[in-house]
């Protein structure tokens, strides 16, 4: 698995919010996402980690702003 759909990205965000909360710093958020990647077949060695971290953070941060 090298590419995640928009739905899959949003599901990952929901998992992070459910397990870690909705007001994380970028560093804590990235750590949580990397832990999830370790549990997803093919993502533990994905070369796109940085791309996905940036994309997921943007989606998470936008979601957080809408809630506040």
C-alpha positions in Angstrom: 0.0 0.0 0.0 1.6 3.2 -1.1 -1.4 5.5 -1.7 -4.2 6.4 0.7 -7.6 7.7 -0.5 -9.1 10.8 1.0 -11.5 8.6 2.9 -8.7 6.6 4.4 -6.8 9.8 5.3 -9.9 11.1 7.1 -10.4 7.7 8.9 -6.8 8.0 10.1 -7.5 11.4 11.5 -10.6 10.2 13.3 -8.6 7.3 14.8 -6.0 9.8 16.1 -8.7 12.1 17.5 -10.5 9.2 19.2 -7.3 7.8 20.7 -5.2 10.9 21.4 -7.6 13.9 21.3 -8.3 16.8 19.1 -5.8 19.4 20.4 -2.5 17.8 19.7 0.7 19.6 18.8 2.1 18.8 15.4 4.9 16.7 17.0 2.5 14.6 19.1 0.2 14.2 16.1 3.0 13.0 13.9 4.1 10.5 16.6 0.5 9.2 16.8 0.3 8.8 13.0 3.6 7.1 12.8 2.4 4.6 15.4 -0.6 3.9 13.3 1.5 3.5 10.2 3.4 0.8 12.0 0.1 -1.2 12.3 -0.9 -0.8 8.7 0.5 -3.4 6.3 2.8 -1.7 3.8 2.9 1.7 5.5 5.6 0.9 8.0 8.1 1.1 5.1 6.3 3.6 3.0 8.6 6.2 1.3 5.8 8.8 1.5 5.7 9.2 5.3 6.7 12.9 5.2 4.1 13.6 2.5 1.4 11.9 4.5 2.4 13.5 7.7 2.1 17.0 6.1 -1.2 16.2 4.4 -2.7 14.6 7.5 -1.6 17.4 9.7 -3.3 20.0 7.4 -6.5 18.0 7.5 -6.3 17.5 11.2 -5.6 21.2 11.8 -8.5 22.3 9.6 -10.8 19.9 11.4 -9.6 21.3 14.8 -10.2 24.9 13.7 -13.8 24.0 12.7 -14.4 22.4 16.1 -13.0 25.4 18.1 
